[in-house]
Every structure is written in C-alpha cells, then in structure tokens.
C-alpha cells in the first residue's frame, strides 16, 4: 500500500481519493455506464467525443474509469469486474465523489433462461438475488432443515429510466441483427458463477433443482448473472432513504462540464468532501447481452460479441441524456 490512508470507516488517501476506485471529486460524472470488463469499457470509450480528451484512471484494485463526454454531455464508463462485492465498492465510492442525482446503467453479459438465441438483448424490469446458504451442510445434505440456496424478493429498476432504455433498445437494433429484444422480465443475480447459477461441477453443490425452483418461484425470470440485483438494491435503498426529506421539485443532475485532472500530489490539508447529500436519487437500469443459453448450451461467438456490444453501447451512451431523466 503506497498511500497513507485516513478514516478507517471510509478510507481515502491523503489526496482524497477513495480507496478502491482511486477516484476523487471531478473525475467521475453523474451519468455512468458500468461494465464488467476493461475491453468493453475501452470499446464504449471509442464512442465518446474526441474533445475534451477523455480522462482514464486504472486503480490498483482493478477498477477502470473513463470520463469524457458523449455529444457534449459528461459521462463516465466504469469497469468493475464481477460480482456484488465489486458493485458495492463502485456504487458507494462513486456516490461520495459526485454531488446531485446519479444515473447508472449496467451493460453486461448474462445467461439466458428462456429460449432465445445468444446475442439477444434483455432489459429486465427487476432482479432477485440467489445466495448459497453457508449454514446448509453440503457434506451431509440429509441432515438439513434449511434450503441450500436462498432466493430474495425482487427489487425493481427505476421505472422511468427502465422505460427510456427499453424504448431506446427496441429502436436501435441494427437491421441485419438477428438478436431478439426481450423486455419486462426478471433477472437473477447469483453470488457465484457456478453453484448459485445451477452449474454442475465436481463440488457437492446440491443445486440440481435450483434453476427449476427459480423459474417456479419467479415465472418471469429470463436471465442469470452476478451484479444487477445489487445495483438495483442499493439504488432503491439510497433513493428510498432520501425520499422523505426530498423537496417536491427534484434537482437536475449536473449538466456542466466535468474536468478531471490528474494533478500533482496534493497535501492532506485539503478539506475532506462533505458526505453525499441524502436529498438525491440514484436511478438504475440494466441492459443485458445473452452470451450463453442455459437451454441450448450455446455460447456467443467473438464477432457476435463485438457487434452486440457496439450497438447496445450506443444505446446506453444516449439513454441517460433523455429529457425524461433530468427535470429542470
């Protein structure tokens, strides 16, 4: 660890960068597209305006942030890796680096639970969490009174943003694309790629009936991945917590330029930023690309990945800028 950290409760370096993402105020926009892989982030960055030159920061913890403008509107692309813990780092730390409302769209890959071809695109209206029950005795399953896996209640995407993204996706599919557009479904975010998604490995996971149980308890379930639930959950918690104190007229998101600068090392005499105002909301939605079919066992080809990432990336870059999202 190269930097001196302050405040074990919410660590920052002495030049006021958050611990895991490495960002400070001014280096990330209120409008964010979050992805899992750096290659996808760099592909989306090619859609940004050439001027001003985008700001790029890779943290020691593996997070990549690219901040620039799309049609002169500030936007950040943040690659977070996989899983709900990384989503938690991302949302909590970015929330402390910006003022005002936030819009976050997740663009990620998923597995399809319904009979649609790989390369299809799903815009889920809600998500549930699947968690491995560590109190279940996986070695002696006959001795258990608890289920091996727990499935949560659903949490919804922001209805307004979801509708904006849904319309944008349906209107943007290239004429030559064979992709199916599926909307209004429920996603499931698992705490692992293998056991909690019903995949069979050499471990005694006792998950043979997990997918069937998921579909029985959530008939609208269509996709499996690892991040969307936590995004929707934290956005809901933040916005619900602030709603009782929120004025009737909502404040717009910051529309001025974001001018990130990688400055020389600053001193610890700088004032620590004030906590993020609770009179704000976080709007969250998701666009999911079906990379694997759990019904046919097909897996997407590299050329299909590039094509799908490009046109869905354009949708996500445009969607947060719609007037429906930002009221005066």
N, C-alpha and C positions, 0 to 999 in steps of 0.2 A: 504494500500500500504506500503510494508515493506522497500522498497529500495528508496534511493534518486535518482531522475531522472535528466538527463541533456538533454538540447536541446529539446524544445517543438516541433520543426519541425520534428525531427526524434528521439523520446525518447530512451535513453539507461540508464541502471543502472550504478552506478559508477564503477562496474567491467566490463562494456562494453557489457552487454547482451541486445539484442533487447527486446523491451517492451513486446510483446505479446507471442512470441515463447520462450523467455527466453534463447536463444542461443547466443553464441559468436563464433568468428572465431576458426576453428579447431574442432568444434563439429558437423558439418554437411558437407556432401560430395557434390561434383558437380553433382553426379548422384543420382536422388531422385525418389522414388515411393511415391506418395501421395494418401492417402485413407481417408475415412470419419470416420471410427470407430476405437477406440483403440483395439478392439478384432481382427479386420482384420490386424491391424499393428502388433500385437503380433503374429498372425498366420504366417505372412510373415517373421517375425524376426526368426522364427524357421528354416528358410532356410539359414540363414547366417552362415558363418564359425564359429566354436566354439572358435577359437583363431585368433586374439585377442578378448577378451570378448567384446561384443557389449556395446556401451555407450547408456544409456537411460536417457531421461530427460522429465518429465511432467511439463508443465508450469502452473502457477496459472490461466491462461486463457483457459485451456483445450486442449492445443496442446501437442501432444506426439511425440517426436523424438527418433528414434532408429538408431544409426550409427554403422556400422560394415563393414564386407567385405563379398562379395559373390565371391567364387573362387579367393580369394585374391585381389579382386578389391573393393575399397571403395564405399559404397552405403549407403544412408540414406532412412529410411521409416518414413514418417511424416503423422500423423493423424491430420486432420484439422477440423473435424466436417462437418457442412453442409453450403452450400450457397456461393455466390460470395464474400460477405464481408470477410469471413474466408479465401477464396482462395487469396484475395487481401493481407491480413495480411501475409500469408505464402510466397507468391512469393516476395513481396517487402522486407520482413525482411531477408529471406534466401539469396536473392541477395546481401545484404550488409554483409553477413557473409562468402562469398566464393569469390575466385578470379578465373578468367578464364571462359570458357563457362559452361553452365548448360544444363543438360538433365533431363526433368521431364516427367514421365509417370503417368497419373492418372488411378488408378484401382478403379472403383466404381460401384455401383448398378444403375439401371435405370429402367424406364418403357418402355415397347415395344409398338410401334405404329403400327407395322406390324404383320402379322400373323405368329409368330414364338413362340415356346414353352418357358416357363420360364426355366431358366438355360442356355439359349443360350448366346452367347458372340458376341458383336458387336465392331468393330474397326472403328469409324467414321473418315471420311476424313476432316470434317468441322463441325462447330457448329453455331447456331444462338441463340440470346438471346430473351426471352419473358419477357416483363416487364408490370406490372399493371400500367395503366395510372392514376395517382392520381388526374389529372385535370378532369377526367371524373366524372360526377355526378352520382354515383351509386344509389342514392336515387331517383333521377328523371331522369331516362335514356332517356326519350323522349325529354329532353331539350338539349341534347348533339350534338355537331358537330364533336367531336373527337371520335376515337375508344376507347373502354375500355382497350384494350391491344395493345402493340406495338411489332412488330417482327423485329429484326435487319437484316442487311445484314449478310451473312455467313463470318466467318473467318476460315482459314484452319489450320489444324495441320501441323507441319513441314513435308514436303513431304518425305524426306529421312528417318526420324525416323518412320513415319507412315508406310512406306513400310517395314521397318525392323520388326516392331511389327506385321504387317499383316501376313507376312510370318511365323513369329515365332508362332503366334496363330494358324494358319492353320496347322502347322506341329506338334503341341504339344497336340492336343485334344486326351484324352485317348480313346483307342479302345472301351471301354464299355460305353462311354458317349453318351447320346442322344442329346447333345447340337447341335444347329445349329450355324455355324460360319457365320456371316454377316459382310461384309467389304464394304468400299467405300460409306458409307451412310452419311447422315447429322444428327447431334444431335441437340436437342433444350434444352437450359438451361434456366429454369424459375426462377423468383425471389421469388417464393414460392412453397410449395408442393401442395397447394390446388388451389387457384383461378387461378394462372397463368399456371397451368397444366390442367385446364378444369375440375377439380373435383367439384362435386356438394355438397355443404354444406348448412347450414341454413342461411348463409350470402347472401345478394343480389349481387352476383359477376358478373352477366351478361356475363357468359363465356360458355354458352351452345354451341356456334358455334366455339369456339376457336380452338379446335383440327382440325375441318374441314377446317378452314381458314389456319391453319399452314400447313396442307397437300396440300392444294390448292396452296399456295404460295411457298412451298418447297416440290416438289413431292418426293425427295429422303429422306425426314425426316423419321427416323426409331425409334428414342429413345428420351425420356424425362428425364432430371434430373436437377441438380441445380448448377453445378460447371465448367463443361468443357469449356463453352464459355469463361469465364473469364481467365482461364489458357491460351487458345489459343490467346485471345486478348492481354493480357499483354506480352506474349512471342513474338507475332508479333510486338507490339509497341517497345519493347526493341531492338529486332534484326533489325527492320527497321530503328530505330533511329541511330543505330551504323553503319549501312551498308556503309554509305557514307564516314566514316572515317576508315573503316576496311581495313587492308592490304590484298593483293590478296591471300597470303598464310595464312590459318586460323590456329590459335594457338590450340594445343591439349588441352583437358581437363587435369586437374591434375591427374597424374597416381601414384603419391607417396602415402604413407600411410596417412590416417587421424588418428591422435592420440588424440582423445578427452580426456580431463582430467577435472574432477570436482575438481577444485583447491580450496584452502582456499581463503577467500575473499581478493580480490586484491584492491589496492588503486586507487583513481581517478587520480593519477599522470601518469597512463599508457596513452600512446598516443591514441587518437581516430583513429580507422581504416580509411584509405583513402576511399573516395567514390568508389563504384564499377566502374571498367573501362568500358567505353562505346564501346571499341573495343572487344566486346564479343557478343555471341549469346545465346539465350535460345531456345532450341529445345523442343517442346512439342507434345505429342501424348496421346491417351486415349484408354483404354480397358474397356468396359462396360459390366457388367453382368446383364442380364434381370431378375429382381426379380419379376416384376409384368407385366402382359399383359393387356394393355388397350383395347384389342379387345375381349379377352375371360374372362377377370377379374380374371384369375388365379393368385395365389401368390406362390412363391417358397417355398419349404419345407426345414426345417433346415439341413437335410442331404445333400440336393442338394446344399445348400449354401456352406457348408464345402468343398464338392468335387470341386465345381467350383472355389472357392477362392484359393484352393491349386494349381491347375494346371495353372490357369491364373497368380497366384503369381510367380510361377516358370518362366513363360514366361517373366513377367515384370522384374524379377531379372536378367535374362540373356540378355534381349534385349539391354539395354544401353551399353553393353560391346562389341557389334559387331564392328569390324574394320571400317565398313561403317560410323559409327558415329564420330569417332575420327581420324582425319587426322594428320599425323606427321608434 
